[in-house]
């Protein structure tokens, strides 16, 4: 073989490796982009994630099988790069189609139109299968093209899969941490899909000149697809003021009457609210937290508070309204949520310090002592398991004052208090007393654990002893808490860092509740 032929062969192999790298990166980018699109409508529960990952693995399996058989029958470089080009086109086309379908599904879910939601989900599944299956065809095909001699088959195939996996590693971090927060999920689909399409077209041109017009027409076909697919927002709810995507969430702000509401991801629960001039229209989950320090006899207003799950700042705002400018450390994982709080929820109290970080890790870095620690870090319908364990509660207790209390928001369902009982049992391994308050009109229970032994009688006594000029919100919170005290469960699994089946219990509660009540039990913002 001549020197020029050897040089060309080496160049072709290097370009093949580059293609495999981009294809591996695009495969993970497609998976994460699809999951973010689904997250905005169907949430981030374990069930959703398991289905996305399972569907991707099944599609890749089918692709590996088809790609291997096709490569043996027609080991042609042009055909390989044509597949790469079609895979890039399909990634853009079908992910943008998915976003359009999901936009309709979001409206159907808000109206609880079950048939439309189910139909949309079926279309999403079909749309995701096509590009991932095509991407799965590429690695075995690339191995077949790269192997020139059976003696080098192991080395070459190992290199191919190493390069593909390295691309997948970049495809894991780049979309989630950089591209989606900066450009959004739909533009992320366009960026990675067009990159793969470009690599495929260049490879096809290198393998056969001139390339068929049908292949060269793919970029032209994408122009109207991209123009239509990027039009409008991700959702279009009545009263929508704002939407964005962060590294952690799809964030939405809605306005109803004179109040703004923070919705995250699927939007079946609101995480913060703010009404004009600070009006609090009703006692809520967050208002009940105000009652936690009053289980201690002769209670005094708290002077220092830590809030795990700051969101847009509803708890600190109500604490500040009732108790004045006390020192409040608010911990929030997502900095974009805090920024939304400042823009739309008047999160501007100088006594509130926003700390960006994971709730447990950030709290461990604070010294206290705090008179009150609140935990409300839902990713509906789940509490992060590491905020429910005996180990975490021991860390929190060490940062409480002698008369301090910890209040945690826990979800349940009518007749199913397994998660509430489990967290109660876990708290009782650290704290001498735990009280349960069922929040009226919700499926939430506030568990209040106190550093010293306390009784419900102290709460009633503190309510009676409130001065006449006490804030009405505080009086309503204590009155509501007193009237809705619930028996504390006698049993339950004790959660530890080694064993905390919180997700499993939450999954079964959700499934059982939906089977008994139907989708109408989910509720919407307007209900």
Protein Blocks (a to p, Z undefined) as FASTA:
>chain_A
ZZklmmmmmmmmmmmmmmmmmmmmmmmmmmmmmmmmmmmmnopafklmmmmmmmmmmmmm
mmmmmmmmmmmmmccfklmmmmmmmmmmmmmmmmmmmmmmmmmmmmmmmnopaklmmmmm
mmmmmmmmmmmmmmmmmmmmmmmmmpmbfklmmmmmmmmmmmmmmmmmmmmmmmmmmmmm
mnojklmmmmmmmmmmmmmmmmmmmmoccddfklmmmmmmmmmmmmmmmgocfbdcehia
bdcddfkbccddddehjbccddehjlpacfbdcdehhiafbacfklmmmmmmmmpghiac
dfbdcdehjknolmmmmmmmmnopaddddddfblmlmmmmmmmnopabfkbccdeddfkl
mmmmpgbjafbdcddfbccfbdcfklmcfklmmmmmmmpcfkbccdddddddehiaklmm
mmmmmmmmmbmbdcddddehiabdcddddfbdcdfklmmmmmmmpcfklcfklmmmmmmm
mmmcccddfbdcdddfklcckkmmmmmmmmmmmmmnojmlnopakZZ
